[in-house]
């Protein structure tokens, strides 16, 4: 069984920290699905702002 790639976790933490100013502790308190959902929602919002 393989885990979630550590480099992906780092990217998600950096993205959420940059865009919503959450701390490492706050981001890591989210489970994988929650973290991915927030990343997707924010990224979609950023894309919508560009159009």
N, C-alpha and C positions, 0 to 999 in steps of 0.2 A: 504494500500500500504506500502510495506517495502522498505527501502533504501538499498544501498550497505553496506555490513557489515563493520563496522569501523575497526575491526581487519584485514580484508583483505586490506583495504586502507593502514594501517600501514605497512603491509608486503610488499606491492608494493612500498611504499615510501622508505623503508629500502633497498629493493633489488636494485632499480634504483640508490639510493644514493651510495650504496656500489660499484656497477659495472660501473656506468658511471659518478659518482661524481656530480650528479645533486642536487641542493639545494631543500629544502622542497618547497619553492616558485615555483621553476621551475616544479617540479613534480606535484604539486597541480594545476598548470595552465593548465595541460592536462585534457581533459575530460576523463571519465571512459574508453571509447573505446580506446582512444589513449594510455592511461596508460597501459591497458591490452595488447595492441599490442606490445608496447616497451618491456614489461616484457617477453612476449612470444618470441619475436625476440632474445633478449639477452640470455634467457634461452636456446633456440634452438642452438645458437652459442656456448654457453658453453658446451652443450652436444656434439656437433660436435667436439670440441677441445679434448674431452676425448677419442674419437675413433680414 
